[in-house]
């Protein structure tokens, strides 16, 4: 389960915040200080090296409550697409 712990609210306006959970990678950033853009994409690559067509994006308000919404969405996205994330995770593990 992804938690809010460690997500730097003010840092979202800077470099953003990235993480991963069992095959699902994510990146959160505010570009306009009004909304948080949240991207999810499969492992193994980082945000910059993942093709745009493999990324899904949603936006939430740039508020502390918006960060909570981001985390809730990420956890639901993991559940909804668990087979996809498991495949990405297992592919990464088999390549090592």
Biopython code that builds the backbone (N, CA, C, O; Angstrom):
import numpy as np
from Bio.PDB.StructureBuilder import StructureBuilder

atoms = [
    (1, "UNK", "N", (0.834, -1.180, 0.000)),
    (1, "UNK", "CA", (0.000, 0.000, 0.000)),
    (1, "UNK", "C", (0.880, 1.245, 0.000)),
    (1, "UNK", "O", (1.855, 1.330, 0.747)),
    (2, "UNK", "N", (0.528, 2.193, -0.834)),
    (2, "UNK", "CA", (1.240, 3.462, -0.917)),
    (2, "UNK", "C", (0.672, 4.387, 0.152)),
    (2, "UNK", "O", (-0.543, 4.469, 0.329)),
    (3, "UNK", "N", (1.558, 5.086, 0.866)),
    (3, "UNK", "CA", (1.120, 6.011, 1.906)),
    (3, "UNK", "C", (1.615, 7.420, 1.605)),
    (3, "UNK", "O", (2.468, 7.626, 0.742)),
    (4, "UNK", "N", (1.068, 8.373, 2.328)),
    (4, "UNK", "CA", (1.433, 9.780, 2.171)),
    (4, "UNK", "C", (2.796, 10.085, 2.804)),
    (4, "UNK", "O", (3.411, 11.107, 2.501)),
    (5, "UNK", "N", (3.253, 9.205, 3.669)),
    (5, "UNK", "CA", (4.501, 9.444, 4.371)),
    (5, "UNK", "C", (5.651, 9.626, 3.376)),
    (5, "UNK", "O", (5.855, 8.801, 2.485)),
    (6, "UNK", "N", (6.380, 10.697, 3.542)),
    (6, "UNK", "CA", (7.517, 10.967, 2.679)),
    (6, "UNK", "C", (7.215, 11.808, 1.460)),
    (6, "UNK", "O", (8.136, 12.230, 0.761)),
    (7, "UNK", "N", (5.936, 12.064, 1.185)),
    (7, "UNK", "CA", (5.580, 12.899, 0.034)),
    (7, "UNK", "C", (5.784, 14.357, 0.436)),
    (7, "UNK", "O", (5.069, 14.856, 1.306)),
    (8, "UNK", "N", (6.740, 15.047, -0.174)),
    (8, "UNK", "CA", (7.034, 16.437, 0.204)),
    (8, "UNK", "C", (6.072, 17.408, -0.482)),
    (8, "UNK", "O", (6.222, 17.690, -1.671)),
    (9, "UNK", "N", (5.091, 17.918, 0.255)),
    (9, "UNK", "CA", (4.083, 18.787, -0.352)),
    (9, "UNK", "C", (4.733, 19.929, -1.134)),
    (9, "UNK", "O", (4.418, 20.132, -2.307)),
    (10, "UNK", "N", (5.630, 20.671, -0.501)),
    (10, "UNK", "CA", (6.279, 21.790, -1.194)),
    (10, "UNK", "C", (7.204, 21.310, -2.302)),
    (10, "UNK", "O", (7.413, 22.017, -3.287)),
    (11, "UNK", "N", (7.755, 20.124, -2.150)),
    (11, "UNK", "CA", (8.635, 19.565, -3.171)),
    (11, "UNK", "C", (7.921, 19.211, -4.462)),
    (11, "UNK", "O", (8.556, 19.058, -5.506)),
    (12, "UNK", "N", (6.595, 19.079, -4.396)),
    (12, "UNK", "CA", (5.837, 18.791, -5.617)),
    (12, "UNK", "C", (5.921, 19.944, -6.602)),
    (12, "UNK", "O", (5.738, 19.753, -7.804)),
    (13, "UNK", "N", (6.200, 21.152, -6.091)),
    (13, "UNK", "CA", (6.345, 22.320, -6.958)),
    (13, "UNK", "C", (7.762, 22.415, -7.522)),
    (13, "UNK", "O", (8.022, 23.222, -8.414)),
    (14, "UNK", "N", (8.663, 21.604, -7.012)),
    (14, "UNK", "CA", (10.035, 21.604, -7.500)),
    (14, "UNK", "C", (10.269, 20.440, -8.440)),
    (14, "UNK", "O", (9.739, 20.391, -9.550)),
    (15, "UNK", "N", (11.075, 19.504, -7.969)),
    (15, "UNK", "CA", (11.440, 18.350, -8.795)),
    (15, "UNK", "C", (10.333, 17.309, -8.889)),
    (15, "UNK", "O", (10.382, 16.433, -9.753)),
    (16, "UNK", "N", (9.336, 17.393, -8.013)),
    (16, "UNK", "CA", (8.286, 16.385, -8.005)),
    (16, "UNK", "C", (8.659, 15.224, -7.105)),
    (16, "UNK", "O", (9.668, 15.273, -6.402)),
    (17, "UNK", "N", (7.853, 14.191, -7.127)),
    (17, "UNK", "CA", (8.056, 13.029, -6.266)),
    (17, "UNK", "C", (7.756, 11.771, -7.067)),
    (17, "UNK", "O", (6.723, 11.676, -7.730)),
    (18, "UNK", "N", (8.663, 10.813, -6.999)),
    (18, "UNK", "CA", (8.438, 9.556, -7.711)),
    (18, "UNK", "C", (8.561, 8.393, -6.747)),
    (18, "UNK", "O", (9.191, 8.496, -5.694)),
    (19, "UNK", "N", (7.950, 7.295, -7.126)),
    (19, "UNK", "CA", (8.025, 6.094, -6.311)),
    (19, "UNK", "C", (7.558, 4.903, -7.115)),
    (19, "UNK", "O", (7.211, 5.022, -8.290)),
    (20, "UNK", "N", (7.553, 3.758, -6.469)),
    (20, "UNK", "CA", (7.057, 2.555, -7.132)),
    (20, "UNK", "C", (6.456, 1.628, -6.097)),
    (20, "UNK", "O", (6.769, 1.695, -4.908)),
    (21, "UNK", "N", (5.584, 0.761, -6.582)),
    (21, "UNK", "CA", (4.940, -0.223, -5.720)),
    (21, "UNK", "C", (4.630, -1.466, -6.545)),
    (21, "UNK", "O", (3.706, -1.470, -7.358)),
    (22, "UNK", "N", (5.401, -2.503, -6.329)),
    (22, "UNK", "CA", (5.146, -3.822, -6.918)),
    (22, "UNK", "C", (4.858, -3.793, -8.417)),
    (22, "UNK", "O", (3.869, -4.365, -8.874)),
    (23, "UNK", "N", (5.714, -3.132, -9.171)),
    (23, "UNK", "CA", (5.574, -3.093, -10.629)),
    (23, "UNK", "C", (4.944, -1.830, -11.169)),
    (23, "UNK", "O", (5.018, -1.567, -12.370)),
    (24, "UNK", "N", (4.321, -1.037, -10.297)),
    (24, "UNK", "CA", (3.691, 0.219, -10.717)),
    (24, "UNK", "C", (4.571, 1.384, -10.269)),
    (24, "UNK", "O", (4.824, 1.568, -9.078)),
    (25, "UNK", "N", (5.019, 2.146, -11.221)),
    (25, "UNK", "CA", (5.770, 3.363, -10.899)),
    (25, "UNK", "C", (4.825, 4.548, -10.984)),
    (25, "UNK", "O", (3.821, 4.515, -11.696)),
    (26, "UNK", "N", (5.172, 5.614, -10.229)),
    (26, "UNK", "CA", (4.351, 6.819, -10.266)),
    (26, "UNK", "C", (5.214, 8.059, -10.111)),
    (26, "UNK", "O", (6.316, 8.010, -9.564)),
    (27, "UNK", "N", (4.690, 9.160, -10.600)),
    (27, "UNK", "CA", (5.365, 10.457, -10.523)),
    (27, "UNK", "C", (4.301, 11.509, -10.254)),
    (27, "UNK", "O", (3.265, 11.541, -10.918)),
    (28, "UNK", "N", (4.566, 12.375, -9.266)),
    (28, "UNK", "CA", (3.633, 13.433, -8.882)),
    (28, "UNK", "C", (4.355, 14.774, -8.945)),
    (28, "UNK", "O", (5.485, 14.898, -8.472)),
    (29, "UNK", "N", (3.701, 15.779, -9.531)),
    (29, "UNK", "CA", (4.315, 17.105, -9.634)),
    (29, "UNK", "C", (3.230, 18.133, -9.918)),
    (29, "UNK", "O", (2.238, 17.842, -10.585)),
    (30, "UNK", "N", (3.438, 19.354, -9.395)),
    (30, "UNK", "CA", (2.579, 20.452, -9.807)),
    (30, "UNK", "C", (3.373, 21.327, -10.765)),
    (30, "UNK", "O", (4.505, 21.718, -10.481)),
    (31, "UNK", "N", (2.772, 21.620, -11.878)),
    (31, "UNK", "CA", (3.406, 22.469, -12.883)),
    (31, "UNK", "C", (2.883, 23.897, -12.803)),
    (31, "UNK", "O", (3.524, 24.827, -13.294)),
    (32, "UNK", "N", (1.707, 24.073, -12.179)),
    (32, "UNK", "CA", (1.072, 25.389, -12.153)),
    (32, "UNK", "C", (0.678, 25.852, -10.750)),
    (32, "UNK", "O", (0.079, 26.917, -10.604)),
    (33, "UNK", "N", (1.000, 25.078, -9.726)),
    (33, "UNK", "CA", (0.652, 25.345, -8.328)),
    (33, "UNK", "C", (-0.856, 25.429, -8.098)),
    (33, "UNK", "O", (-1.311, 25.997, -7.104)),
    (34, "UNK", "N", (-1.622, 24.860, -9.025)),
    (34, "UNK", "CA", (-3.070, 24.752, -8.848)),
    (34, "UNK", "C", (-3.495, 23.291, -8.796)),
    (34, "UNK", "O", (-4.419, 22.930, -8.067)),
    (35, "UNK", "N", (-2.815, 22.455, -9.571)),
    (35, "UNK", "CA", (-3.150, 21.033, -9.655)),
    (35, "UNK", "C", (-1.894, 20.184, -9.505)),
    (35, "UNK", "O", (-0.787, 20.610, -9.834)),
    (36, "UNK", "N", (-2.097, 18.978, -9.003)),
    (36, "UNK", "CA", (-1.030, 17.984, -8.956)),
    (36, "UNK", "C", (-1.276, 17.017, -10.111)),
    (36, "UNK", "O", (-2.345, 16.414, -10.206)),
    (37, "UNK", "N", (-0.300, 16.876, -10.971)),
    (37, "UNK", "CA", (-0.369, 15.880, -12.040)),
    (37, "UNK", "C", (0.214, 14.583, -11.494)),
    (37, "UNK", "O", (1.321, 14.564, -10.957)),
    (38, "UNK", "N", (-0.538, 13.509, -11.638)),
    (38, "UNK", "CA", (-0.096, 12.196, -11.166)),
    (38, "UNK", "C", (-0.044, 11.265, -12.367)),
    (38, "UNK", "O", (-1.022, 11.119, -13.101)),
    (39, "UNK", "N", (1.096, 10.646, -12.552)),
    (39, "UNK", "CA", (1.304, 9.713, -13.654)),
    (39, "UNK", "C", (1.567, 8.321, -13.081)),
    (39, "UNK", "O", (2.257, 8.188, -12.070)),
    (40, "UNK", "N", (1.027, 7.298, -13.714)),
    (40, "UNK", "CA", (1.390, 5.912, -13.399)),
    (40, "UNK", "C", (1.865, 5.255, -14.685)),
    (40, "UNK", "O", (1.403, 5.574, -15.781)),
    (41, "UNK", "N", (2.800, 4.330, -14.519)),
    (41, "UNK", "CA", (3.370, 3.626, -15.666)),
    (41, "UNK", "C", (4.065, 2.374, -15.148)),
    (41, "UNK", "O", (4.446, 2.316, -13.979)),
    (42, "UNK", "N", (4.234, 1.373, -16.005)),
    (42, "UNK", "CA", (4.840, 0.119, -15.552)),
    (42, "UNK", "C", (6.361, 0.214, -15.440)),
    (42, "UNK", "O", (7.007, 0.980, -16.155)),
    (43, "UNK", "N", (6.917, -0.589, -14.521)),
    (43, "UNK", "CA", (8.364, -0.744, -14.472)),
    (43, "UNK", "C", (8.823, -1.317, -15.802)),
    (43, "UNK", "O", (7.980, -1.866, -16.513)),
    (44, "UNK", "N", (10.058, -1.239, -16.190)),
    (44, "UNK", "CA", (11.223, -1.018, -15.354)),
    (44, "UNK", "C", (11.807, 0.391, -15.440)),
    (44, "UNK", "O", (12.692, 0.727, -14.652)),
    (45, "UNK", "N", (11.343, 1.221, -16.368)),
    (45, "UNK", "CA", (12.028, 2.487, -16.630)),
    (45, "UNK", "C", (11.530, 3.626, -15.751)),
    (45, "UNK", "O", (10.434, 3.573, -15.193)),
    (46, "UNK", "N", (12.373, 4.668, -15.642)),
    (46, "UNK", "CA", (11.961, 5.858, -14.907)),
    (46, "UNK", "C", (11.021, 6.698, -15.774)),
    (46, "UNK", "O", (10.756, 6.361, -16.927)),
    (47, "UNK", "N", (10.527, 7.782, -15.208)),
    (47, "UNK", "CA", (9.530, 8.618, -15.873)),
    (47, "UNK", "C", (10.023, 9.127, -17.227)),
    (47, "UNK", "O", (9.313, 9.041, -18.229)),
    (48, "UNK", "N", (11.238, 9.652, -17.245)),
    (48, "UNK", "CA", (11.778, 10.247, -18.463)),
    (48, "UNK", "C", (11.999, 9.224, -19.572)),
    (48, "UNK", "O", (11.919, 9.564, -20.752)),
    (49, "UNK", "N", (12.275, 7.985, -19.206)),
    (49, "UNK", "CA", (12.580, 6.953, -20.198)),
    (49, "UNK", "C", (11.413, 6.017, -20.505)),
    (49, "UNK", "O", (11.592, 4.988, -21.157)),
    (50, "UNK", "N", (10.228, 6.374, -20.038)),
    (50, "UNK", "CA", (9.023, 5.604, -20.349)),
    (50, "UNK", "C", (8.253, 6.331, -21.436)),
    (50, "UNK", "O", (8.046, 7.541, -21.346)),
    (51, "UNK", "N", (7.832, 5.615, -22.450)),
    (51, "UNK", "CA", (7.074, 6.224, -23.544)),
    (51, "UNK", "C", (5.770, 6.811, -23.012)),
    (51, "UNK", "O", (5.124, 6.234, -22.137)),
    (52, "UNK", "N", (5.395, 7.970, -23.555)),
    (52, "UNK", "CA", (4.177, 8.647, -23.114)),
    (52, "UNK", "C", (2.939, 7.766, -23.242)),
    (52, "UNK", "O", (2.035, 7.850, -22.410)),
    (53, "UNK", "N", (2.885, 6.926, -24.270)),
    (53, "UNK", "CA", (1.703, 6.083, -24.451)),
    (53, "UNK", "C", (1.569, 5.017, -23.356)),
    (53, "UNK", "O", (0.519, 4.389, -23.226)),
    (54, "UNK", "N", (2.631, 4.816, -22.574)),
    (54, "UNK", "CA", (2.575, 3.865, -21.461)),
    (54, "UNK", "C", (2.248, 4.536, -20.129)),
    (54, "UNK", "O", (2.196, 3.873, -19.094)),
    (55, "UNK", "N", (2.029, 5.849, -20.155)),
    (55, "UNK", "CA", (1.730, 6.609, -18.941)),
    (55, "UNK", "C", (0.249, 6.974, -18.908)),
    (55, "UNK", "O", (-0.360, 7.275, -19.935)),
    (56, "UNK", "N", (-0.305, 6.937, -17.715)),
    (56, "UNK", "CA", (-1.671, 7.426, -17.506)),
    (56, "UNK", "C", (-1.586, 8.610, -16.551)),
    (56, "UNK", "O", (-0.856, 8.563, -15.561)),
    (57, "UNK", "N", (-2.329, 9.668, -16.848)),
    (57, "UNK", "CA", (-2.246, 10.902, -16.057)),
    (57, "UNK", "C", (-3.624, 11.312, -15.550)),
    (57, "UNK", "O", (-4.619, 11.234, -16.271)),
    (58, "UNK", "N", (-3.658, 11.751, -14.290)),
    (58, "UNK", "CA", (-4.838, 12.383, -13.709)),
    (58, "UNK", "C", (-4.359, 13.604, -12.935)),
    (58, "UNK", "O", (-3.169, 13.739, -12.651)),
    (59, "UNK", "N", (-5.286, 14.488, -12.598)),
    (59, "UNK", "CA", (-4.933, 15.684, -11.830)),
    (59, "UNK", "C", (-5.847, 15.829, -10.627)),
    (59, "UNK", "O", (-7.024, 15.472, -10.660)),
    (60, "UNK", "N", (-5.263, 16.368, -9.561)),
    (60, "UNK", "CA", (-5.981, 16.659, -8.328)),
    (60, "UNK", "C", (-5.574, 18.054, -7.871)),
    (60, "UNK", "O", (-4.533, 18.557, -8.293)),
    (61, "UNK", "N", (-6.375, 18.691, -7.014)),
    (61, "UNK", "CA", (-6.022, 20.030, -6.537)),
    (61, "UNK", "C", (-4.695, 20.020, -5.775)),
    (61, "UNK", "O", (-4.374, 19.058, -5.078)),
    (62, "UNK", "N", (-3.941, 21.088, -5.919)),
    (62, "UNK", "CA", (-2.666, 21.226, -5.200)),
    (62, "UNK", "C", (-2.960, 21.713, -3.779)),
    (62, "UNK", "O", (-2.739, 22.874, -3.433)),
    (63, "UNK", "N", (-3.460, 20.788, -2.982)),
    (63, "UNK", "CA", (-3.764, 21.014, -1.572)),
    (63, "UNK", "C", (-3.340, 19.760, -0.816)),
    (63, "UNK", "O", (-3.039, 18.731, -1.421)),
    (64, "UNK", "N", (-3.319, 19.855, 0.497)),
    (64, "UNK", "CA", (-3.002, 18.660, 1.285)),
    (64, "UNK", "C", (-4.066, 17.582, 1.076)),
    (64, "UNK", "O", (-3.755, 16.391, 1.046)),
    (65, "UNK", "N", (-5.320, 18.008, 0.934)),
    (65, "UNK", "CA", (-6.385, 17.053, 0.642)),
    (65, "UNK", "C", (-6.190, 16.443, -0.748)),
    (65, "UNK", "O", (-6.487, 15.268, -0.965)),
    (66, "UNK", "N", (-5.690, 17.248, -1.681)),
    (66, "UNK", "CA", (-5.399, 16.744, -3.019)),
    (66, "UNK", "C", (-4.331, 15.661, -2.999)),
    (66, "UNK", "O", (-4.401, 14.699, -3.764)),
    (67, "UNK", "N", (-3.336, 15.817, -2.117)),
    (67, "UNK", "CA", (-2.311, 14.773, -1.976)),
    (67, "UNK", "C", (-2.962, 13.485, -1.470)),
    (67, "UNK", "O", (-2.635, 12.395, -1.938)),
    (68, "UNK", "N", (-3.884, 13.616, -0.514)),
    (68, "UNK", "CA", (-4.609, 12.434, -0.033)),
    (68, "UNK", "C", (-5.359, 11.764, -1.182)),
    (68, "UNK", "O", (-5.368, 10.538, -1.291)),
    (69, "UNK", "N", (-5.982, 12.568, -2.032)),
    (69, "UNK", "CA", (-6.709, 12.030, -3.187)),
    (69, "UNK", "C", (-5.758, 11.318, -4.145)),
    (69, "UNK", "O", (-6.099, 10.275, -4.703)),
    (70, "UNK", "N", (-4.564, 11.881, -4.334)),
    (70, "UNK", "CA", (-3.548, 11.242, -5.186)),
    (70, "UNK", "C", (-3.209, 9.853, -4.662)),
    (70, "UNK", "O", (-3.180, 8.884, -5.421)),
    (71, "UNK", "N", (-2.956, 9.762, -3.370)),
    (71, "UNK", "CA", (-2.576, 8.486, -2.764)),
    (71, "UNK", "C", (-3.715, 7.481, -2.880)),
    (71, "UNK", "O", (-3.496, 6.315, -3.208)),
    (72, "UNK", "N", (-4.936, 7.945, -2.606)),
    (72, "UNK", "CA", (-6.098, 7.051, -2.740)),
    (72, "UNK", "C", (-6.230, 6.547, -4.177)),
    (72, "UNK", "O", (-6.502, 5.367, -4.401)),
    (73, "UNK", "N", (-6.035, 7.446, -5.152)),
    (73, "UNK", "CA", (-6.146, 7.058, -6.554)),
    (73, "UNK", "C", (-5.062, 6.049, -6.928)),
    (73, "UNK", "O", (-5.335, 5.064, -7.614)),
    (74, "UNK", "N", (-3.829, 6.297, -6.472)),
    (74, "UNK", "CA", (-2.733, 5.372, -6.774)),
    (74, "UNK", "C", (-3.026, 3.975, -6.222)),
    (74, "UNK", "O", (-2.817, 2.977, -6.911)),
    (75, "UNK", "N", (-3.502, 3.907, -4.996)),
    (75, "UNK", "CA", (-3.815, 2.602, -4.409)),
    (75, "UNK", "C", (-4.944, 1.906, -5.154)),
    (75, "UNK", "O", (-4.897, 0.693, -5.356)),
    (76, "UNK", "N", (-5.958, 2.660, -5.564)),
    (76, "UNK", "CA", (-7.053, 2.063, -6.326)),
    (76, "UNK", "C", (-6.571, 1.621, -7.707)),
    (76, "UNK", "O", (-6.983, 0.577, -8.213)),
    (77, "UNK", "N", (-5.696, 2.424, -8.310)),
    (77, "UNK", "CA", (-5.147, 2.087, -9.629)),
    (77, "UNK", "C", (-4.352, 0.782, -9.554)),
    (77, "UNK", "O", (-4.412, -0.046, -10.463)),
    (78, "UNK", "N", (-3.610, 0.612, -8.463)),
    (78, "UNK", "CA", (-2.866, -0.634, -8.298)),
    (78, "UNK", "C", (-3.828, -1.826, -8.250)),
    (78, "UNK", "O", (-3.600, -2.840, -8.911)),
    (79, "UNK", "N", (-4.888, -1.699, -7.475)),
    (79, "UNK", "CA", (-5.871, -2.785, -7.354)),
    (79, "UNK", "C", (-6.542, -3.055, -8.699)),
    (79, "UNK", "O", (-6.671, -4.205, -9.117)),
    (80, "UNK", "N", (-6.967, -1.987, -9.372)),
    (80, "UNK", "CA", (-7.701, -2.135, -10.636)),
    (80, "UNK", "C", (-6.873, -2.794, -11.732)),
    (80, "UNK", "O", (-7.402, -3.557, -12.541)),
    (81, "UNK", "N", (-5.572, -2.501, -11.760)),
    (81, "UNK", "CA", (-4.703, -3.001, -12.832)),
    (81, "UNK", "C", (-3.619, -3.940, -12.298)),
    (81, "UNK", "O", (-2.517, -3.997, -12.844)),
    (82, "UNK", "N", (-3.935, -4.669, -11.235)),
    (82, "UNK", "CA", (-2.938, -5.506, -10.570)),
    (82, "UNK", "C", (-2.242, -6.479, -11.518)),
    (82, "UNK", "O", (-1.033, -6.681, -11.400)),
    (83, "UNK", "N", (-2.962, -7.079, -12.442)),
    (83, "UNK", "CA", (-2.331, -8.018, -13.384)),
    (83, "UNK", "C", (-1.242, -7.331, -14.204)),
    (83, "UNK", "O", (-0.180, -7.906, -14.440)),
    (84, "UNK", "N", (-1.509, -6.114, -14.630)),
    (84, "UNK", "CA", (-0.534, -5.338, -15.413)),
    (84, "UNK", "C", (0.725, -5.076, -14.587)),
    (84, "UNK", "O", (1.841, -5.237, -15.081)),
    (85, "UNK", "N", (0.541, -4.671, -13.327)),
    (85, "UNK", "CA", (1.693, -4.352, -12.477)),
    (85, "UNK", "C", (2.454, -5.618, -12.108)),
    (85, "UNK", "O", (3.683, -5.605, -12.038)),
    (86, "UNK", "N", (1.731, -6.713, -11.872)),
    (86, "UNK", "CA", (2.402, -7.986, -11.578)),
    (86, "UNK", "C", (3.272, -8.422, -12.751)),
    (86, "UNK", "O", (4.397, -8.886, -12.563)),
    (87, "UNK", "N", (2.744, -8.269, -13.958)),
    (87, "UNK", "CA", (3.515, -8.638, -15.152)),
    (87, "UNK", "C", (4.781, -7.791, -15.267)),
    (87, "UNK", "O", (5.853, -8.313, -15.572)),
    (88, "UNK", "N", (4.659, -6.491, -15.024)),
    (88, "UNK", "CA", (5.827, -5.604, -15.086)),
    (88, "UNK", "C", (6.842, -5.982, -14.011)),
    (88, "UNK", "O", (8.044, -6.010, -14.272)),
    (89, "UNK", "N", (6.366, -6.268, -12.817)),
    (89, "UNK", "CA", (7.249, -6.635, -11.714)),
    (89, "UNK", "C", (7.964, -7.947, -12.009)),
    (89, "UNK", "O", (9.175, -8.052, -11.814)),
    (90, "UNK", "N", (7.232, -8.938, -12.473)),
    (90, "UNK", "CA", (7.830, -10.244, -12.766)),
    (90, "UNK", "C", (8.799, -10.176, -13.935)),
    (90, "UNK", "O", (9.811, -10.877, -13.935)),
    (91, "UNK", "N", (8.513, -9.350, -14.926)),
    (91, "UNK", "CA", (9.434, -9.177, -16.059)),
    (91, "UNK", "C", (10.743, -8.573, -15.589)),
    (91, "UNK", "O", (11.818, -8.974, -16.034)),
    (92, "UNK", "N", (10.647, -7.609, -14.689)),
    (92, "UNK", "CA", (11.848, -6.969, -14.149)),
    (92, "UNK", "C", (12.653, -7.973, -13.345)),
    (92, "UNK", "O", (13.876, -8.034, -13.469)),
    (93, "UNK", "N", (11.979, -8.757, -12.527)),
    (93, "UNK", "CA", (12.669, -9.732, -11.684)),
    (93, "UNK", "C", (13.339, -10.817, -12.528)),
    (93, "UNK", "O", (14.428, -11.279, -12.184)),
    (94, "UNK", "N", (12.709, -11.225, -13.615)),
    (94, "UNK", "CA", (13.279, -12.265, -14.474)),
    (94, "UNK", "C", (14.456, -11.755, -15.289)),
    (94, "UNK", "O", (15.287, -12.547, -15.734)),
    (95, "UNK", "N", (14.541, -10.438, -15.494)),
    (95, "UNK", "CA", (15.628, -9.863, -16.284)),
    (95, "UNK", "C", (16.906, -9.712, -15.468)),
    (95, "UNK", "O", (17.991, -9.570, -16.031)),
    (96, "UNK", "N", (16.782, -9.742, -14.157)),
    (96, "UNK", "CA", (17.967, -9.529, -13.304)),
    (96, "UNK", "C", (18.772, -10.781, -13.115)),
    (96, "UNK", "O", (19.792, -10.761, -12.426)),
]
sb = StructureBuilder()
sb.init_structure("model")
sb.init_model(0)
sb.init_chain("A")
sb.init_seg("    ")
for serial, (resi, resn, name, xyz) in enumerate(atoms, 1):
    if name == "N":
        sb.init_residue(resn, " ", resi, " ")
    sb.init_atom(name, np.array(xyz, "f"), 0.0, 1.0, " ", f" {name:<3s}", serial, name[0])
structure = sb.get_structure()
